[in-house]
């Protein structure tokens, strides 16, 4: 128990933060289900620059004239406040006035430059639109540009205790004419936790030596027509009109979970606001947040409840909490540590003094009470206590103490049972016999090529096949795949359902293992094509085999328990091979080869499939497939030409792909590319 508490105390802050925040996520999720819904203090609307708006009005970034059109349309709906979750940091370069200035500068002709004063100017129009209503604009924190950020004063009653505030030496602010037209300015930057998820929105941030508000808080100030912020130190809270908002030392607001239905109900597409006057009536008397969910805007964030949430929705959520004065704050860590000790002692007592069943029940009740208390504390006072670490402490104390007590009895029994334990696989038994005393083979780090297979639509096949049919076909299939793997020098690591996991260059060295794995995959592809024509396979509709291959370092060795050891591998290459196998569905391919394996083979062996981001890897990677054997050199050259033209010259790519389909109608890769590109091109 003391070791557990010591480990928690010295745990790196990032790890500790992830554990605690995960627990808080669960507590707040339960809080949302229990807490009586708080009615909105003011209607909220989110004007969403979504994919539909971009398709109708043009790709992002929009020229300022188009943004001005949107702001004018929003203003026409008579909202009380407009908050724009978009940074206008650079001058408009596409309006006629901007072009005249650029042309005059290039030619040295002042007469052309002077035309800028009479031609339409996107920045001027946007500034004029912003002046029509109380508008809060945004800035972002920055460490390189020493740009001053104007703002209203933050007055204090006593010392301001923002010890852990998010602070940068400077910020990137909107253009001066746009700032002058705005009624407020708030930070757009959202901090992510160690796991990359956004759980907080800034109330205040530090820009140099000054405090500046977040966009949501600035919108609240404009709503209440306040001229300044007042911060009290005892207790730490913000006074804004009739609101009293508790403050934490980091100046951040912990967001509570929100149902996606609430986001959907308040969201209006930007194109509807611009084109439909009746839609604008929904904005009357509301606070309108303008932002975008289209990926092109770069405003999508991962939260505990959703991997893709528009930042403008988080700003709107924050404003709702501020108006409702719902500010979750965690209790001090020493209090949580004391709770861990108390619950841990209960686990110790339960393990030592009570029978196993009663002990388990007591620990379960104690852990349940801890979680229930954490949820009720959140509901009653918006205070967050971490119930996860105390629960783990209680479980660790109970489990280790129970195991220690059990070991005293089981050690005597083990001497009698040991001579009957003959459950190890033959290979492991042989190796242990060769190295007496070794019960678990030592692990090693070595480069391997992993090959993963899977049957397409296997689940659907199990539903329509009779058990005897399925087992018979699957038996023959596994036998054929495994035999092919071993024939190419690979090792069948494991068989999971319809999947075969194979390793090349383990447990013994194998020269040219990436190429051997690719050759093995090609042979499996050809063998399965023939196997699928057998009557028994046709009867149950056996699908294609999808294969993923990648090369890289891995840790290999025997993993398991004393009675069952499995030689297995762990590493990025293993994970990537599994994900590459799944990518075949996206590309229509049969074999998907990762960049490392492909780089170790002849380039002429493969055709490119595309560039993807594999889960667990930061950078995008190119993936490949061995050329279909039935394609000619000319066909392959045209495929490469189409691949290169897909992004920049889609019309040209469509024509090439159509000819490829005509020449090789059974290739699903070109068929899928053509269907997707045709749909995109037509749109």
C-alpha positions, -999 to +999 in steps of 0.1 A: +000+000+000+028+024+009+046+015-024+014+023-043+010+057-026+047+065-032+044+056-069+013+079-072+032+107-055+063+105-078+043+097-109+052+121-138+028+150-139+016+142-174+007+106-164-010+117-133-029+142-152-042+117-178-054+093-150-071+121-131-087+137-161-100+104-173-116+099-139-130+135-140-144+127-175-164+098-160-175+118-130-187+147-151-205+123-175-224+109-146-230+144-132-247+153-165-271+125-162-281+133-126-279+171-126-312+190-132-308+208-166-300+244-162-320+266-186-299+287-209-294+322-195-294+335-231-301+317-264-270+305-282-265+299-319-235+286-337-231+297-373-212+269-389-190+273-420-195+236-429-188+215-460-221+226-475-212+262-472-178+257-488-194+238-516-219+266-522-197+296-517-162+284-526-132+268-509-115+280-477-100+305-470-127+329-480-119+364-492-128+391-467-157+402-489-174+368-484-167+369-447-182+404-446-213+390-463-217+364-436-212+389-408-237+412-424-262+383-427-257+374-390-261+410-379-293+412-399-307+386-375-303+411-346-283+389-322-272+406-290-236+396-294-215+381-322-183+361-313-161+351-342-139+320-338-117+329-368-084+348-368-082+377-393-044+381-390-034+390-425-047+417-449-071+407-477-051+400-508-079+392-532-103+423-532-100+448-561-085+474-537-059+449-526-050+439-561-047+476-571-023+482-543-002+452-553-002+461-590+007+497-582+036+485-560+049+462-586+047+487-615+057+518-594+026+536-607+009+557-580-022+562-601-029+525-600-023+525-562-047+554-558-075+534-573-075+513-541-094+541-524-124+538-547-124+501-554-142+475-532-120+467-502-127+434-484-111+445-451-130+478-450-163+460-457-156+435-430-148+462-405-180+480-414-200+448-409-183+443-375-193+478-364-230+471-369-233+448-338-212+441-306-186+417-320-159+398-302-130+389-323-102+364-315-064+363-312-040+334-307-011+330-283+024+331-299+059+330-287+076+346-317+057+378-327+058+406-302+023+420-310+004+440-284-031+428-278-056+455-267-083+448-242-104+461-214-088+465-180-088+436-154-092+451-120-082+432-088-092+432-052-061+417-036-033+398-054-044+378-084-034+342-078-029+329-113+002+308-106-004+283-133-019+305-160-014+298-196+011+325-206+030+335-237+052+365-244+031+377-272+001+369-295-011+371-331-039+396-332-063+406-360-056+436-383-057+470-367-087+483-387-106+451-378-097+453-341-108+490-340-142+480-354-147+452-328-162+457-294-141+430-278-111+407-282-106+372-267-082+344-271-091+315-295-063+291-284-075+260-267-051+240-245-048+202-249-040+178-221-012+153-222-035+128-241-042+155-268-078+160-257-093+194-251-111+197-218-107+234-209-114+268-224-094+298-212-112+324-190-079+343-188-045+340-204-013+359-199+001+379-228+034+393-217+026+410-184-011+415-190-042+394-185-065+389-215-099+371-216-110+341-236-134+345-264-163+330-245-157+352-215-154+383-237-188+374-253-203+373-218-188+407-210-203+422-242-237+406-234-237+423-200-223+455-214-195+456-188-165+479-193-140+458-172-133+426-153-131+425-115-111+397-099-112+390-062-085+370-044-105+358-013-122+337-025-107+336-060-135+346-083-145+369-112-172+395-108-189+404-140-222+423-137-243+400-115-222+369-122-198+355-096-176+330-114-151+309-093-116+309-107-088+283-106-051+291-105-047+282-142-074+306-153-091+278-173-127+266-173-132+229-171-158+219-197-187+197-187-199+170-213-226+182-237-249+160-257-243+161-294-280+168-299-276+201-281-248+211-305-270+201-335-300+220-322-282+253-319-261+250-351-271+268-383-252+264-416-236+296-428-251+292-463-286+291-447-279+324-428-267+341-460-295+329-483-325+324-461-339+355-444-363+334-423-334+314-408-319+346-395-349+352-372-335+324-350-306+348-341-329+375-326-317+382-290-292+354-291-254+352-288-241+341-322-208+322-324-193+321-359-168+294-367-165+262-388-167+224-387-153+220-421-118+204-418-103+230-441-108+257-413-085+237-390-108+242-360-116+205-352-105+193-317-106+160-299-126+159-267-133+131-243-167+125-258-160+132-295-129+129-316-139+158-339-156+188-323-155+223-338-137+247-315-166+272-320-189+246-303-165+245-273-165+283-270-203+282-270-203+254-244-179+276-223-202+306-225-232+285-214-213+273-183-201+308-175-236+323-176-248+293-155-218+298-132-210+261-135-172+260-130-159+225-121-127+227-099-107+198-085-100+194-048-063+196-038-042+166-045-033+159-008-070+154-001-072+128-029-040+111-015-056+109+020-087+093+004-064+068-014-049+058+020-084+054+036-098+033+008-065+013+006-067+005+043-102-008+038-088-031+011-061-043+035-085-050+063-109-068+039-082-091+026-068-100+060-098-103+083-126-115+061-134-145+039-127-139+002-164-134-009-171-110+020-138-092+014-145-087-023-180-074-014-166-050+011-140-036-013-166-033-041-189-014-018-161+009-007-151+016-043-187+021-053-192+046-025-161+065-036-174+069-071-209+078-059-195+104-035-173+119-062-204+123-085-226+138-058-198+162-048-197+174-084-235+178-086-237+196-053-207+220-054-189+216-088-159+202-070-140+173-086-124+145-067-105+117-084-121+084-075-100+063-099-067+064-080-082+055-047-101+027-064-069+014-079-052+017-045-080-003-028-079-030-055-040-032-054-040-035-016-067-061-016-053-081-045-017-082-034-027-090+002-050-117-010-024-132-033+001-132-005-022-151+018-031-175-010+006-181-018+012-196+016-013-224+009-007-228-028+031-232-024+025-264-005+001-277-031+024-267-060+050-293-051+024-320-055+009-306-087+041-297-105+048-332-118+014-333-135+016-300-152+023-309-188+003-282-207+031-264-225+032-266-263+057-291-277+080-264-292+082-246-259+087-278-240+116-288-263+133-254-258+129-256-221+143-292-222+174-279-241+179-250-215+169-265-182+156-240-156+142-216-182+105-213-178+101-181-198+123-175-228+143-142-228+129-115-250+150-098-277+147-068-300+150-077-337+137-064-370+108-084-383+083-082-412+047-088-400+020-102-423-016-101-412-045-117-432-082-114-428-112-127-448-134-100-463-170-100-450-163-130-427-189-121-402-216-120-429-204-154-441-207-169-407-244-159-406-253-176-438-231-207-436-239-239-418-215-247-389-201-278-407-196-260-439-179-230-423-155-251-402-146-273-433-139-243-456-121-224-429-099-255-420-088-257-456-083-220-459-061-218-428-041-248-438-034-233-472-024-199-458-002-213-431+015-237-455+023-208-478+037-187-449+060-216-438+071-223-473+084-188-476+103-190-443+078-173-421+064-183-388+027-185-380+026-165-348-011-171-341-044-178-357-073-157-344-107-167-359-102-162-397-070-142-393-035-155-396-007-135-380+028-143-394+063-131-387+093-132-410+129-131-395+117-145-362+126-165-342+156-172-365+173-149-390+158-148-425+176-130-453+156-106-475+126-111-452+105-081-465+106-094-501+099-130-488+068-116-470+056-098-501+062-129-523+042-149-497+013-124-498+012-126-536+011-164-535-016-163-508-036-139-531-033-163-560-040-194-540-071-179-523-084-168-558-082-205-568-096-218-535-126-196-537-137-214-569-141-247-551-177-257-547-177-257-509-162-222-508-186-209-534-216-223-515-208-201-484-196-171-504-160-171-492-146-136-495-113-122-507-083-123-484-070-089-473-033-087-463-012-061-445+026-061-444+051-039-426+087-041-415+103-026-384+119-033-350+099-054-326+103-071-292+099-108-296+098-136-270+076-159-250+047-141-233+021-157-211+017-176-179+037-205-165+013-231-180+010-215-214+037-196-232+033-180-267+061-168-288+048-134-300+060-099-311+052-063-300+060-031-318+049-004-342+055-027-372+031-053-358+004-027-351+009-011-385+005-044-403-029-049-387-040-014-396-027-018-432-047-050-435-078-030-426-069-003-451-075-026-480-112-020-475-106+017-480-085+013-512-102-018-527-069-036-526-059-071-516-024-064-502-015-032-485+023-028-479+037-002-455+065+022-464+093+004-446+086-030-462+081-014-496+114+005-493+133-028-488+120-043-521+123-032-557+101-001-564+089-017-597+071-044-577+045-020-563+018+004-574+010+034-550-024+034-533-022+067-515-010+085-483-027+078-450-021+085-413-020+053-393-033+054-358-004+056-334+019+074-359+022+111-362+033+115-399+014+104-429+028+075-448+026+062-483+011+027-488+015+003-518+002-029-534+020-054-556+010-049-592-018-073-604-001-100-624-025-097-653-016-060-661+007-049-689+035-024-688+014+002-706-015-003-682+009+002-652+023+034-667-012+048-672-021+039-637+009+059-624+000+088-646-036+088-632-023+086-596-001+116-601-030+136-617-057+128-591-051+159-569-040+186-594-058+174-626-088+154-616-105+156-651-074+141-667-072+114-640-109+105-647-102+099-683-072+077-676-090+057-650-119+050-673-095+035-698-079+014-671-112+001-660-120-008-696-088-027-700-089-044-666-125-044-654-119-068-625-094-045-607-113-031-577-086-005-569-091+015-601-129+010-600-130+025-565-107+054-574-128+062-604-161+062-585-147+084-558-130+108-581-160+110-604-182+120-575-157+146-563-150+159-598-187+163-606-194+181-573 
